[in-house]
Amino acid sequence: MKLMDLIPAYVDAISINGMSKNAGKTTVLNQLLQECYQAHRQLGVVSIGVDGEQNDVWSGLPKPEIHVQPGMLVATSRLAMEEAEARFEILEQIKNSSIGHEVYLVRTVKGGRVKLTGTPSLHDIREAIKGFRYYGADMVLIDGAYDRVSSSNPDIAAGSILVVGAAYHRSLSVILDHLQEWIFRFTIPGYTPTSSKQQHLFEQGQAIWMQGAHIESTFLSTPLASGWSNGLSGEQSLLFLPGSCTGTILQEAGMLMHPPMIILRDGTRLFAKWKDIADFYRRGGEIRVLRPSLLLGIAVNPCSPDGYSFEADHMLEQIKQLSKDIPVFDVLRDKLLM
């Protein structure tokens, strides 16, 4: 099984996101690093968190280390470079910080282990990607922080891989229930503005209630406070939210006689439990995004570092039932369900 076979040719930046710590994200990243190297891809790699450390900072348990090969571009801190087994040629500094924590864009001259750190914001990731492109990268791998989806923003990553591990919970049913939320975020259908006027309203950066074909609009203060829907009603209504959409917003919107279609910028703005999402849809509501995400696949790790595990094939098959047409795979066991 080759993970790169799952990646469309137009995808040039991939975010790898874990549902929890110790999900198996680094294992997937290392597999992609190796495949890209063997395919002679010019690769850049960066992390929105910290990855590649020898031991987990919270549990102290050993962790898989990140291995880079000669020619790969890396964004990381000076201290991480000094501690790395790999050796690098510094290309440019991309972020000022305290001594030792300045971030550099470097080219690997001797392969080996390295820790990725120093780029915790979307701005940092954008700067790293800009540098990678300048120095010839045709593929970027973004190591996402656990339990965060911001690095999967479609403006940053053309596609994402979600990693689900037994470490999330001792109950597989709980994992599957929460996985539905994650899959939904990555697969929300897109919405195309129906007119230039509607497009202009979306660009205002304010929450807007739109009613009917003539787009009678009401601007709402943000963040939406309790009671925001008072006086709002009508069929074929839209609610555009420039920021986050929470479970509380879905609950209140769902109580309207005619729940609206909620429009978000992208799926990373949705912060709601699956129950609230499902209830909103049952009441007639819908959710759409201006910039859809592309979920390339779901990686499965049936083993937890805490000493328990699930039957590997069963976990793979259960997740495949939820994922529908999204590929599900187990890197260590070399198994793929399309």
N, C-alpha and C positions, 0 to 999 in steps of 0.2 A: 504494500500500500504506500503510495506517495501522496502526501498532503497537497503538494503543489498541483497535482492533477485535478484538485477540487477548485482551483483558483482560476477564474476567467482571465483572459489575457489583458483585459483593460484594468484589472485591479492592481494598483501599484503601491498601495499602503494598506497593511493589515493590522488591526488591533486584536490582541489576545487578552480576553477578559475572564477572570475566575469568579465564580459565585461566592467563593470564600477563600480564606487563607488555606494553603496546602491542598488546593484543588488539583494541581498538576499542571499549572500554567507554564512553569519553566521547562517541563518535559516537552510540551508542545512547541515552545519557542525554540528549544535546541534542535528538535526534529526539523523545523522549518529552516533554521540556520544551516544545518547540514545539507538539506536538499537544495537550497539556493546556492550554496558553495559548489556542490557537485554539478549544478546546472550552469555554472559560470555567470550567475547573476551578480550585478554590482549592487551590494546590499548595504543599507543603513539600519542600525538598531538603536533604540532608545526606550527608556522606561518612564512612565508617569509616576511611578512609585520608587521602590528600591527592590532590586532583584539581583540574584547572583551571590548573595551572602552565603557563607558556609553553614551558618546556623540561624534558625529563626530567632528574630529579636525578642519575641514574646515567650515562646515555649522552650527555646534553647535546643530544639531538635535539629538534626542535620537536614540540609536542604540541597536539592540539585543545584549545581553551579552552572553558570552560563559560559559556554565555550565559543570563542570567536576564532575565525580563520584569517590568514594573511589576505589583505586587500579589503576586508570588511570595514565600513565606516561605523564609528561608534560615537555617541554623545554621552559623556560621563564627567565626573568631577576629577580634579587633580589628585586628590587623596586616593580615589578608587584606582586611578591609573598607577599610582606609586605602589599600591598593594597588589596589583594584578599580576598574574603569571604571564599574561600576554604582554607584548611590547608594542608601542605606538609611535607614529609620527604625528605631531601636533599640526593641525591645519589652521585652526583659528579658535579664539576664545569666543563663546557665544553667550556667556552670562557671567556678570560680576557677582561675587559673593564674599563671604568671610574667607580668610586665608585657608587654603586647602580644599575649599568647597567651590571654587570657581569651576565653571563647566566649559569643557573644550570639545570641539569636534575633531576627531582623530582618525587616522587610518592605521589599521592593524598591520604591523610588519612581522610579528612573530605570534603565531596562534597560541591560545591558552585560555585560562579562566580570567573573567573580569566581572566586577560588580557594576551594575548600572544604577546611577543615582544622580541627583542634582537637578532634575527637570520635572518638578511636581505639578506644574500648571499647564493648561492648554496653550498658553502663550509660549512657554518653554518648548513644548512639543512642536509647535508651528515653526519656531526659530530653528530647531534641530532639523526638521524636514526640509526647510528652505536651504539649509547648508548642505544636507545630503544631496539634494537635487543639483546644487551648484557644482558639487564635486563628482557628479556622474551617476548617482544611485538610480537604478531603475526599479528598485523594490525597497520599501521601508517596512520594518517590523516594529510595532509599538507594543511594549509590554505594559498592559493596563494594571492599575492597582486593584487589589481584591475588593469585591463588593462595590465597585464604582464602574459606571459605564461612560464617563465623560470622554475617554479616549476613543470611544466608538462613534463620536460625533461625525456625521457624514462629511463635514467640512474638513475633517482631519484624516479619517480612514475610509478608504473606498469599500472595505469589507471587514468583517469581524469574525472571530472564532470564539465561541463561548466554551469554557471549561467547567465541567460539573464533577465534583469530587465527593467521595463518601465523607470527607471531613466536614462537610456542611452540616450534617445531622445524622444521628444514629438510625433514624427512621427513613427508609426509602420513600414512603408515602409523603412525608413532609418535604423531602427534596423535590419530588415530582410536582407537588402543589406549588412550591415557590418557583420552580423552573418555568411554570406557565407564565408567570409575570415577566421573566427575563425574555422568553421567546416572543411574547407579545410585543415588548418594547422594540425588539429588533425587526419585527415583521409588520408593523403598523402600515397600512396602505397609504400611498401618497395622495395628496390633494393638489390640484392645479387651479389657481385662481380663475374665476369665470369671466373676469373683465379687468381692464387696466385700473378701474376705480377700486376694485377689490384688492388688487395687487398693491396699490398705493396705500390703502388702509392697513394692510398687513405690515407695510414698511414703516408705519408710524411708531412701532414699538410699544403700543399700548394694548391692553385687553379691550376687545371690542365684541359687542353683541350685534349680530347682523340678522335682519329679518326680511325674508321674502326676496323676490326676484329683483326688486328695485334697490336692494341693499340699504334699507333704512338702518342706520347704525347708531349704537349707543356706546360711548367710551366709558369704561369702567376703571375705577382706581385699583391699583395693584400694590401689594398682593391682595387678592380677593378676600375680603373679610366676611364673616358670617352674615347672611342676609343679603349678599350681593345680587341674588336673583329676584329680589322683591320688585314686582312690577314688570318683570320680563316674561313674555309668553309668546305663543304663536307657532304654527307649523313651519317646517323648512327653515329653521333658525340655525345659525352658526355662532359658535363662541370661539374667538381666536385668543389664545393665551401666549404672550411672548416669552413668558418665563416657565415656571414649573406648574404641573398639574398634579394635585394631590388627591388622595382618597376622599378627603373632605369635600373638595370641589366636585368630584364625581357624584358623591352622595347627594349634595344639594341640587346639582343639575338634573339628577335622575328623579327628583321629587316633582319636577315641573310636569304639567299635563302633557307637554310635547317636549321631551328632552332634546337638546340640540346636538348637532354634530360639532365636536370639539376639534379645533385645528391647532396643532402644536408645530413649533419649528422643526423638531426632530424627536425621535423616540427617547433620547437621553433626558428629555424634559419631563417624562412621566414617572411619578413617584407614588404609586398606588398599589395596594395589595390586589391579588387576583380576585378576591371576593368582591371588592368594590368595582373592579373593571367589569366582571361578569354581571353584577347586578345592574350596572349602568346600561350595558347592552340589552339585558333582558327587558328593561323598561323602555327600550326604543332608541337609546342614544348610540352614537358612533364616535370613533376617534380617528383622525387622519393627521398626516404630517406633511409639511411642505418639502422636507428633504428626507426621503425614505432611507433606511439602512439596508445593508445587504449582509445577512447572516450566512456565512460560507459553510459553517459546519459546527457541530457540537462534539467536543472531546469529552470522554468519560473516563474517570479514574475510580474504580470500585474499592480502593484501599485507603484507609485513613492512617495517618501516623500515630493515632492514639491506640492502634492495635486491633481495630475491628474492620470488617470489610463486608461487601455484598457479593453475591454470586455474580461474576463478571458478565456472563451472557444475559442473565435475567435483567440486570441493570441496563445494559445496552439496549435490549429489546423494549423495555418499558419506556425509556427515553425516546426511542425511535417512534413509538406510538404517538407521543406528544409532538414530535418534531415534524411529522408528516413528510413533506418532500425535502426536508433539510438533512443532509448527510450526518450520520452519527458514527463516531469512530473511537477506538481504543488504541493509542499509539504503541504502548508497551506490548500489547497482545496482537498487534498488527491485524486488527479487525475493523471492517467498514461495513456499515449498513446504509445503502443509498435510498 
